[in-house]
Amino acid sequence: MTHPKARRSLAGLVVVGLAAATVLLTAVPASAATTTIAPASLTSTKGSIASGGTAAKLAVKDQSGTQDNFSKYVEFDTVSAGYAGYRQYQVPTSIAPSSVTSITVDANYRGPANAEQAWTWSLYNWSTSAWTTIGTNSGATSWKWKEFTFAGPASAASYVSSAGLVRVQLSATNGVDNALLDYEAITVVSGSTPPADTTAPSAPTGVNAPGKTATSVTLAWNASTDDVGVTGYEVFVNGSGTAAATSTTTSATVSGLTANTSYAFTVKARDAAGNRSAASSALNVTTLAASGGTVVLPPPNGKWDYQIGGPYTPASGVLVISRDRTVAPAAGKYNICYVNVGQTQPDEGTPNPNAYGTTAWWLANHPNVILKGSNGQPIVDPNWNEVVFDVRTVAQRTELAGVITSWFDQCKADGYQAIEPDNIDLEVRSSGLETHAQVREYVKLLVTHAHSIGLAIGQKNAVTDDNDNPEWQTDGPTFNGGTGFDFAIAEECGRYSECGTFTAMYPGRVYVVEYTTSGWNKGCTAVGATNSVIQRNVDVRPSGSSGYVYKEC
């Protein structure tokens, strides 16, 4: 059930721990002869490690392209004289150091290209007490994640101490720039070469389509299992032998489809050896009809009602109604579809906490768009128990907008005429981790899509932040190539003396809701003659409920 969205106090954003569902199995040894090991500790001998850097961050490879999630990588600081430091690995006691026949180092690196600054990987020889170079950042593109695999020297046993310790050093001889590692691991082979992995993963089950548009379908499924480990999934369309999409989680979006067309989707799992599972059962999905059309604005100064807490028959004369995207629009009215575009929906009070759109669902299916603090935990608005979205990179904005705009498409298909995008002020809700420029690029995607399918879209609050700095005040109607939001929904602009700012941007098309009588009186006095101002109970209860309030100027 969607809860009401009153104006919120944002000063108390906190970071809390939420457990994300694990959907990809970590690879385990193919046999007793091969073992992949994560680092146990980090040590710097020159330079330093940035605050928050831990060995645990190097255990998962989850950054690619130009992603820049500080909570998931370790930064090695050259200071001014360069950097040197090692990650120490503990070989299991079941493996005798003398039996190790090879050591391989895998690393996911981001930083300067080799021509700008050489970063070198070395292994420590316990017999000679010297470092042996095994590779450099040659081949890396400047500040783009690059995966490296370095083979160790032939005399591998010399690089394992009698206590089973292996040390991998990363170093640079000057202070030109820092380097980042998202992942590092060693693979040791002891004894004979292990047999090849020929066992395929189990076929994915439970394939479903939680979202679709006229040109795309979002799929989700249950995780497969494998004797070694599932490394990814492939999605196939209409029996084609070529994958239409790949994913390392249990969801994917297939784009470039034709409107109002039926497609059969199957999913296969794969492991590190290239073994592929049998195909899942086929799921038939028909894309939405092409909508488009002319954007129709809400009637100026049209009497309105705010029903995001639950639908009911509106009072006489109401022309405009805002309702949650999960319920049907009101017949014969101008309907605005409420969509939470900046935060997740809370899990509590939901019959299925893992339902599409809840915090648990986002963490399981789109963890990259969840904003996390320096401790790696999601940032939560404590007043509403909603997790804040992360839109700092192009990849994150694209992934998030892909889901949100599929909801816009459903609003259009259901008969809504406009979108109310809540929580667009991410630069405030993120405690400053996100900038207005980043948020604006994300909102551009939403506005462009809404207009492309014939929906108007309104500015929801966000005139100034808690320090009275402009957010969308200066560019709300025009930020997107000369166009922007079409109208405004303003919560408590009377109470906070902001109504005049809104009406200057959207004359006659500001739809005000106040939750106190004093705020309603101020709003009516300020703009009530030319814009619709109503008072509702703060939890926006439906008519007939205890505490229900609806008043108009």
C-alpha positions as CSV (number, residue, x, y, z in Angstrom):
1,M,0.0,0.0,0.0
2,T,1.4,3.3,-1.0
3,H,1.8,5.7,1.9
4,P,1.3,9.5,1.7
5,K,4.2,11.8,0.8
6,A,4.0,14.9,3.0
7,R,6.9,17.4,3.0
8,R,9.8,15.7,4.7
9,S,12.5,16.7,7.1
10,L,15.7,15.8,5.3
11,A,18.3,16.7,7.9
12,G,18.3,13.3,9.5
13,L,19.3,11.0,6.7
14,V,21.0,8.0,8.1
15,V,22.8,4.9,6.9
16,V,21.4,1.6,8.0
17,G,22.2,-2.0,7.1
18,L,20.0,-3.8,4.7
19,A,20.8,-7.3,3.5
20,A,20.8,-7.5,-0.3
21,A,19.7,-10.9,-1.8
22,T,22.6,-12.8,-3.3
23,V,21.7,-13.8,-6.8
24,L,25.0,-14.8,-8.3
25,L,27.0,-17.7,-6.8
26,T,30.7,-17.1,-6.1
27,A,32.9,-19.5,-7.9
28,V,34.3,-22.3,-5.7
29,P,37.2,-24.6,-6.4
30,A,36.7,-26.9,-9.4
31,S,38.7,-29.5,-7.4
32,A,41.0,-29.7,-4.5
33,A,43.9,-28.8,-6.8
34,T,42.6,-25.3,-7.7
35,T,41.7,-22.6,-5.2
36,T,40.8,-18.9,-5.6
37,I,41.5,-16.8,-2.6
38,A,40.4,-13.2,-1.6
39,P,42.9,-10.9,0.2
40,A,43.0,-11.1,4.0
41,S,44.6,-7.7,4.7
42,L,46.0,-4.5,3.1
43,T,49.4,-3.0,4.0
44,S,51.0,0.3,2.7
45,T,54.7,0.8,2.8
46,K,54.7,4.1,0.9
47,G,51.7,6.4,0.4
48,S,48.4,5.5,2.0
49,I,45.0,3.8,1.5
50,A,42.0,6.2,1.3
51,S,39.6,6.2,4.2
52,G,37.2,3.3,4.2
53,G,39.6,1.0,2.2
54,T,39.3,-2.6,3.4
55,A,40.3,-6.0,2.0
56,A,36.6,-7.0,1.9
57,K,35.9,-4.5,-0.9
58,L,38.3,-6.4,-3.1
59,A,36.4,-9.7,-2.8
60,V,33.7,-8.8,-5.4
61,K,34.2,-7.7,-9.0
62,D,31.2,-5.3,-9.5
63,Q,32.6,-2.2,-11.3
64,S,32.9,-1.7,-15.1
65,G,33.2,1.0,-17.6
66,T,33.4,4.3,-15.8
67,Q,31.4,3.4,-12.7
68,D,32.6,5.2,-9.7
69,N,31.0,3.7,-6.6
70,F,33.5,4.6,-3.8
71,S,31.9,2.1,-1.4
72,K,32.9,-0.8,-3.7
73,Y,36.6,-0.1,-4.4
74,V,39.9,0.7,-2.7
75,E,41.8,3.8,-3.6
76,F,45.6,3.8,-3.3
77,D,47.0,7.3,-2.6
78,T,50.4,8.2,-4.0
79,V,50.6,11.4,-1.8
80,S,53.7,13.0,-3.4
81,A,56.3,10.3,-3.5
82,G,54.5,7.4,-5.2
83,Y,52.9,4.3,-3.7
84,A,53.8,0.8,-2.6
85,G,51.8,-1.7,-0.7
86,Y,50.7,-5.3,-0.6
87,R,47.6,-7.4,-0.2
88,Q,48.3,-10.5,1.9
89,Y,46.6,-13.8,1.1
90,Q,46.3,-16.9,3.3
91,V,46.5,-20.2,1.4
92,P,44.3,-22.9,3.1
93,T,46.2,-25.2,5.5
94,S,45.1,-28.1,3.5
95,I,47.5,-27.0,0.7
96,A,51.2,-27.6,1.4
97,P,53.2,-24.5,0.3
98,S,55.7,-26.8,-1.5
99,S,52.9,-28.3,-3.5
100,V,51.9,-25.1,-5.2
101,T,52.7,-25.3,-8.9
102,S,51.3,-21.9,-10.1
103,I,49.9,-18.6,-8.9
104,T,47.7,-16.3,-11.0
105,V,46.6,-12.8,-10.0
106,D,43.3,-11.3,-11.2
107,A,42.7,-7.6,-10.7
108,N,40.1,-5.0,-11.8
109,Y,41.9,-1.7,-12.1
110,R,40.9,1.9,-12.8
111,G,43.3,4.8,-12.9
112,P,45.7,6.5,-15.3
113,A,46.8,4.8,-18.4
114,N,50.3,3.3,-18.5
115,A,51.6,6.2,-20.7
116,E,50.5,8.6,-18.0
117,Q,51.7,6.6,-15.0
118,A,53.0,3.1,-14.7
119,W,51.5,0.9,-12.0
120,T,53.2,-2.4,-11.4
121,W,52.0,-5.7,-9.8
122,S,54.7,-7.9,-8.1
123,L,54.8,-11.1,-6.1
124,Y,57.0,-11.5,-3.0
125,N,59.7,-14.2,-3.2
126,W,60.0,-15.6,0.4
127,S,63.3,-17.3,-0.6
128,T,65.1,-14.2,-1.9
129,S,63.2,-11.6,0.1
130,A,62.6,-9.7,-3.1
131,W,59.7,-8.6,-5.3
132,T,59.2,-10.1,-8.8
133,T,57.3,-8.1,-11.3
134,I,54.4,-10.0,-12.9
135,G,52.5,-7.2,-14.8
136,T,51.6,-3.5,-15.3
137,N,48.6,-1.4,-16.2
138,S,49.7,-1.5,-19.8
139,G,46.5,-1.7,-22.0
140,A,44.3,0.1,-19.5
141,T,42.3,3.1,-20.8
142,S,42.6,6.2,-18.6
143,W,40.0,6.0,-15.8
144,K,38.0,3.1,-17.2
145,W,37.8,-0.2,-15.4
146,K,40.1,-2.8,-16.9
147,E,40.4,-6.5,-15.9
148,F,43.9,-7.9,-15.8
149,T,45.2,-11.5,-15.3
150,F,48.9,-11.9,-14.4
151,A,50.7,-15.3,-14.4
152,G,53.2,-15.7,-11.6
153,P,56.8,-17.0,-12.0
154,A,57.4,-20.7,-12.7
155,S,58.9,-21.4,-9.3
156,A,55.5,-20.8,-7.7
157,A,56.3,-22.5,-4.4
158,S,59.0,-19.8,-3.6
159,Y,56.2,-17.2,-3.4
160,V,54.3,-19.0,-0.7
161,S,55.7,-18.7,2.9
162,S,56.0,-21.7,5.2
163,A,52.9,-20.3,6.9
164,G,51.0,-20.3,3.6
165,L,51.1,-16.5,3.0
166,V,51.2,-14.9,-0.5
167,R,51.9,-11.2,-1.0
168,V,50.8,-9.2,-4.1
169,Q,52.3,-5.6,-4.3
170,L,50.9,-2.7,-6.3
171,S,53.3,0.2,-6.8
172,A,54.0,3.4,-8.6
173,T,57.3,5.3,-8.5
174,N,55.8,8.8,-8.7
175,G,52.9,10.8,-7.4
176,V,51.2,11.6,-10.7
177,D,47.8,10.1,-9.7
178,N,46.1,7.5,-7.5
179,A,44.9,4.1,-8.6
180,L,41.7,2.1,-7.8
181,L,41.2,-1.6,-7.3
182,D,37.6,-3.0,-7.4
183,Y,38.8,-6.6,-7.2
184,E,41.9,-8.7,-6.6
185,A,42.3,-12.4,-6.0
186,I,44.9,-15.1,-6.5
187,T,44.3,-18.5,-7.9
188,V,46.8,-21.2,-6.7
189,V,47.1,-24.6,-8.3
190,S,48.7,-27.4,-6.3
191,G,49.5,-30.9,-7.4
192,S,48.1,-32.2,-10.7
193,T,46.0,-30.2,-13.1
194,P,42.3,-30.4,-12.1
195,P,39.9,-32.0,-14.5
196,A,37.9,-29.7,-16.8
197,D,34.5,-28.5,-15.6
198,T,31.9,-30.1,-17.9
199,T,28.8,-29.8,-15.7
200,A,26.2,-27.2,-16.9
201,P,24.2,-25.1,-14.5
202,S,20.5,-25.9,-13.8
203,A,18.0,-24.2,-16.1
204,P,16.5,-20.9,-14.7
205,T,13.0,-21.1,-13.4
206,G,10.2,-18.7,-12.7
207,V,10.8,-16.4,-15.6
208,N,8.4,-13.4,-15.4
209,A,8.1,-9.9,-16.9
210,P,7.7,-7.3,-14.1
211,G,7.8,-4.4,-16.6
212,K,7.4,-3.6,-20.3
213,T,7.1,-0.7,-22.7
214,A,6.3,-0.4,-26.4
215,T,9.9,-1.2,-27.3
216,S,11.3,-3.2,-24.3
217,V,10.5,-6.0,-21.8
218,T,12.1,-6.3,-18.4
219,L,12.5,-10.0,-17.3
220,A,13.3,-11.6,-13.9
221,W,13.8,-15.2,-12.9
222,N,15.0,-17.5,-10.1
223,A,18.8,-18.1,-9.7
224,S,20.3,-21.3,-11.2
225,T,22.7,-23.6,-9.4
226,D,26.1,-25.1,-10.5
227,D,28.7,-27.4,-9.1
228,V,31.3,-24.6,-9.5
229,G,29.4,-21.4,-9.8
230,V,27.0,-19.5,-12.0
231,T,28.7,-16.5,-13.7
232,G,25.9,-15.0,-15.7
233,Y,22.7,-15.4,-17.7
234,E,21.7,-15.0,-21.4
235,V,18.2,-14.0,-22.7
236,F,17.0,-15.3,-26.0
237,V,14.1,-14.1,-28.1
238,N,11.9,-16.2,-30.4
239,G,14.3,-19.2,-30.4
240,S,17.3,-17.2,-31.8
241,G,20.7,-18.7,-31.2
242,T,22.1,-15.2,-30.4
243,A,21.5,-13.7,-26.9
244,A,19.5,-10.5,-27.0
245,A,20.7,-9.5,-23.5
246,T,23.1,-10.8,-20.9
247,S,23.2,-10.2,-17.1
248,T,25.1,-11.1,-14.0
249,T,22.0,-10.8,-11.8
250,T,18.6,-12.5,-12.1
251,S,17.0,-9.8,-14.3
252,A,17.6,-8.1,-17.6
253,T,15.9,-5.7,-20.1
254,V,15.6,-6.5,-23.8
255,S,15.3,-3.4,-25.9
256,G,14.7,-2.6,-29.5
257,L,11.4,-4.5,-29.8
258,T,8.4,-3.6,-31.9
259,A,5.2,-2.1,-30.3
260,N,2.2,-4.3,-29.8
261,T,4.1,-7.5,-30.8
262,S,4.2,-10.9,-29.0
263,Y,7.7,-12.3,-28.2
264,A,8.8,-15.6,-26.6
265,F,11.6,-15.2,-24.1
266,T,13.9,-17.9,-22.7
267,V,16.9,-17.7,-20.3
268,K,20.0,-19.8,-20.0
269,A,22.6,-19.8,-17.2
270,R,26.4,-20.1,-17.8
271,D,29.4,-20.9,-15.7
272,A,33.1,-19.9,-15.8
273,A,34.0,-22.8,-18.1
274,G,31.4,-21.8,-20.7
275,N,28.9,-24.5,-19.9
276,R,25.4,-23.3,-20.6
277,S,22.2,-24.7,-19.0
278,A,19.2,-25.9,-20.8
279,A,16.7,-23.1,-21.7
280,S,14.1,-22.0,-19.3
281,S,10.4,-22.5,-20.1
282,A,9.4,-19.9,-22.7
283,L,7.6,-16.8,-21.5
284,N,5.3,-15.0,-24.0
285,V,5.0,-11.3,-23.6
286,T,3.3,-8.7,-25.8
287,T,4.8,-5.2,-25.9
288,L,2.6,-2.2,-25.2
289,A,1.0,-0.4,-28.2
290,A,2.8,2.6,-29.4
291,S,1.2,5.6,-27.6
292,G,2.8,8.9,-28.4
293,G,0.2,11.6,-28.9
294,T,0.0,15.2,-27.9
295,V,0.8,16.2,-24.4
296,V,-2.4,17.7,-22.7
297,L,-1.8,20.0,-19.8
298,P,-4.1,20.0,-16.7
299,P,-6.8,22.7,-16.8
300,P,-5.5,26.0,-15.3
301,N,-6.9,26.7,-11.8
302,G,-8.8,23.4,-12.1
303,K,-10.2,22.2,-8.7
304,W,-8.2,19.2,-7.7
305,D,-7.9,16.4,-5.2
306,Y,-4.8,14.6,-3.8
307,Q,-5.6,10.9,-3.5
308,I,-2.2,9.1,-3.3
309,G,-3.3,7.6,0.1
310,G,-6.1,5.7,-1.6
311,P,-8.8,6.3,-4.3
312,Y,-12.3,7.5,-3.6
313,T,-15.2,9.3,-5.4
314,P,-14.1,13.0,-5.5
315,A,-16.1,16.0,-4.4
316,S,-18.4,17.8,-6.8
317,G,-16.5,20.0,-9.3
318,V,-13.1,18.3,-9.0
319,L,-11.4,18.2,-12.4
320,V,-7.9,17.1,-11.5
321,I,-6.9,14.0,-9.4
322,S,-3.5,12.6,-8.5
323,R,-3.4,8.9,-7.6
324,D,-0.8,6.2,-7.1
325,R,0.4,4.4,-10.2
326,T,-0.9,1.1,-8.8
327,V,-4.6,2.1,-8.9
328,A,-6.9,3.0,-11.8
329,P,-7.4,6.6,-12.8
330,A,-10.8,8.4,-12.1
331,A,-13.3,8.3,-14.9
332,G,-13.9,11.6,-16.6
333,K,-11.2,13.5,-14.8
334,Y,-7.7,14.8,-15.7
335,N,-5.6,12.1,-14.0
336,I,-2.0,12.5,-12.7
337,C,-0.1,9.3,-12.0
338,Y,2.1,9.4,-8.8
339,V,5.5,7.7,-9.2
340,N,8.3,7.6,-6.7
341,V,11.3,8.3,-8.9
342,G,13.9,9.2,-6.2
343,Q,13.5,6.5,-3.6
344,T,12.3,2.9,-3.2
345,Q,9.0,1.9,-1.7
346,P,9.3,0.6,1.9
347,D,9.0,-3.1,2.6
348,E,7.0,-2.9,5.8
349,G,3.3,-3.1,5.5
350,T,3.7,-4.8,2.1
351,P,2.0,-8.2,1.7
352,N,5.2,-9.3,-0.2
353,P,8.3,-7.4,1.0
354,N,10.1,-8.5,-2.2
355,A,7.4,-7.2,-4.4
356,Y,8.3,-5.2,-7.5
357,G,9.5,-1.7,-6.5
358,T,10.2,-2.4,-2.8
359,T,13.6,-1.9,-1.3
360,A,14.2,-5.6,-1.2
361,W,13.3,-5.9,-4.9
362,W,15.7,-3.1,-5.9
363,L,18.6,-4.6,-3.9
364,A,18.1,-8.0,-5.4
365,N,17.5,-6.9,-9.0
366,H,19.2,-3.5,-9.5
367,P,21.8,-3.1,-6.6
368,N,23.9,-0.7,-8.7
369,V,21.2,2.1,-8.5
370,I,21.1,2.0,-4.7
371,L,23.0,4.8,-3.1
372,K,25.4,3.6,-0.4
373,G,27.5,5.4,2.2
374,S,31.2,5.0,3.0
375,N,30.4,1.8,5.0
376,G,28.8,0.2,2.0
377,Q,25.3,0.3,3.4
378,P,22.3,1.9,1.7
379,I,21.4,5.5,2.6
380,V,17.9,5.6,4.0
381,D,15.4,8.4,4.6
382,P,14.5,7.5,8.2
383,N,11.2,9.3,8.1
384,W,9.8,7.0,5.4
385,N,12.2,4.0,5.5
386,E,12.9,4.4,1.8
387,V,16.3,3.9,0.2
388,V,17.7,6.7,-1.9
389,F,18.6,6.0,-5.6
390,D,22.1,6.6,-7.0
391,V,22.3,8.5,-10.3
392,R,25.9,9.6,-10.3
393,T,26.9,7.8,-13.5
394,V,25.4,7.5,-16.9
395,A,25.1,3.7,-16.5
396,Q,23.2,4.1,-13.2
397,R,20.9,6.8,-14.6
398,T,20.1,4.7,-17.7
399,E,19.4,1.5,-15.7
400,L,17.2,3.3,-13.2
401,A,15.3,5.3,-15.8
402,G,14.7,2.1,-17.7
403,V,12.6,0.8,-14.8
404,I,10.9,4.0,-13.9
405,T,9.8,4.9,-17.5
406,S,8.3,1.4,-17.8
407,W,6.0,2.6,-15.0
408,F,5.3,5.7,-17.0
409,D,4.2,3.5,-19.9
410,Q,1.9,1.6,-17.7
411,C,0.4,4.9,-16.4
412,K,-0.2,5.8,-20.1
413,A,-1.8,2.4,-20.9
414,D,-4.1,2.7,-17.8
415,G,-5.4,6.1,-19.0
416,Y,-3.5,8.7,-17.0
417,Q,-2.7,12.0,-18.7
418,A,0.3,13.2,-16.6
419,I,3.1,12.1,-14.2
420,E,3.8,13.3,-10.6
421,P,7.5,12.3,-10.1
422,D,8.1,12.3,-6.3
423,N,11.5,12.9,-4.6
424,I,13.3,14.5,-7.5
425,D,15.5,16.5,-5.0
426,L,18.1,13.7,-4.8
427,E,20.9,16.2,-4.3
428,V,19.4,16.9,-0.8
429,R,18.3,13.4,0.0
430,S,21.7,12.0,-0.7
431,S,23.4,14.1,2.0
432,G,25.4,15.9,-0.8
433,L,26.7,12.7,-2.4
434,E,24.9,13.6,-5.6
435,T,25.0,16.9,-7.5
436,H,22.1,18.8,-9.0
437,A,23.8,18.4,-12.4
438,Q,23.7,14.6,-12.0
439,V,20.2,14.6,-10.9
440,R,19.1,16.8,-13.7
441,E,20.6,14.4,-16.3
442,Y,18.5,11.7,-14.7
443,V,15.3,13.7,-14.7
444,K,15.9,14.7,-18.3
445,L,15.5,11.0,-19.2
446,L,12.2,10.9,-17.4
447,V,10.8,14.2,-18.8
448,T,11.9,13.2,-22.4
449,H,10.2,9.8,-22.1
450,A,7.0,11.2,-20.6
451,H,6.6,13.7,-23.4
452,S,7.5,11.1,-26.1
453,I,4.5,9.0,-25.0
454,G,2.1,11.9,-24.7
455,L,2.2,12.5,-21.0
456,A,2.6,15.8,-19.2
457,I,5.0,15.8,-16.2
458,G,4.9,18.0,-13.2
459,Q,7.6,19.4,-10.8
460,K,7.0,17.9,-7.4
461,N,8.2,20.3,-4.6
462,A,12.0,21.0,-4.8
463,V,12.0,24.8,-5.1
464,T,14.8,25.2,-2.6
465,D,16.7,22.9,-0.3
466,D,16.8,23.1,3.5
467,N,19.4,25.9,3.2
468,D,17.3,27.9,0.8
469,N,19.6,27.2,-2.1
470,P,17.8,27.0,-5.5
471,E,17.3,23.5,-6.9
472,W,14.8,23.5,-9.7
473,Q,13.7,27.0,-9.2
474,T,15.8,28.5,-11.9
475,D,15.3,25.9,-14.6
476,G,12.3,23.7,-13.8
477,P,10.2,24.7,-16.8
478,T,13.1,24.9,-19.3
479,F,16.0,22.7,-18.3
480,N,15.5,20.0,-20.9
481,G,16.6,21.7,-24.1
482,G,14.1,24.5,-23.6
483,T,11.4,22.4,-22.2
484,G,10.9,20.8,-18.8
485,F,8.2,20.3,-16.3
486,D,4.7,21.3,-17.5
487,F,3.0,22.2,-14.1
488,A,3.7,21.8,-10.4
489,I,2.4,19.9,-7.4
490,A,3.4,21.8,-4.3
491,E,3.1,20.4,-0.8
492,E,2.8,23.0,1.9
493,C,4.0,26.0,-0.2
494,G,1.7,28.2,1.9
495,R,3.2,27.0,5.2
496,Y,6.7,27.6,3.9
497,S,5.9,30.8,1.9
498,E,7.0,29.2,-1.4
499,C,3.7,29.5,-3.4
500,G,4.7,32.7,-5.2
501,T,7.9,31.0,-6.5
502,F,5.9,28.1,-7.9
503,T,3.3,30.3,-9.6
504,A,6.0,32.5,-11.2
505,M,7.3,29.3,-12.9
506,Y,3.9,27.7,-13.7
507,P,1.2,30.5,-13.8
508,G,-2.3,29.0,-13.1
509,R,-1.0,25.4,-13.1
510,V,0.2,25.0,-9.5
511,Y,-1.8,22.4,-7.6
512,V,-1.2,23.1,-3.9
513,V,-1.9,20.6,-1.0
514,E,-1.6,21.9,2.6
515,Y,-1.7,19.6,5.7
516,T,-2.4,22.3,8.3
517,T,-5.2,24.9,8.5
518,S,-2.8,27.8,8.9
519,G,-0.8,26.7,5.9
520,W,-4.0,26.3,3.9
521,N,-5.1,29.8,4.9
522,K,-1.7,31.2,3.8
523,G,-1.9,29.3,0.5
524,C,-5.4,30.5,-0.2
525,T,-4.4,34.1,0.5
526,A,-1.2,33.9,-1.6
527,V,-2.4,32.1,-4.8
528,G,-5.8,30.7,-4.2
529,A,-7.5,33.1,-6.6
530,T,-5.6,31.8,-9.6
531,N,-4.4,28.3,-8.6
532,S,-6.1,25.3,-6.9
533,V,-5.3,25.1,-3.2
534,I,-6.7,22.3,-1.0
535,Q,-6.2,21.1,2.5
536,R,-5.9,17.3,3.1
537,N,-5.1,15.2,6.2
538,V,-1.4,14.6,6.4
539,D,-1.7,10.8,5.7
540,V,-4.1,11.6,2.8
541,R,-6.8,9.1,4.0
542,P,-9.6,8.3,1.6
543,S,-13.0,9.8,2.1
544,G,-15.0,7.9,4.8
545,S,-11.8,7.2,6.8
546,S,-11.3,8.5,10.3
547,G,-9.5,11.8,10.2
548,Y,-10.4,12.5,6.5
549,V,-10.0,16.2,5.6
550,Y,-10.7,17.9,2.2
551,K,-11.2,21.7,1.9
552,E,-10.8,24.0,-1.0
553,C,-10.3,27.8,-1.1
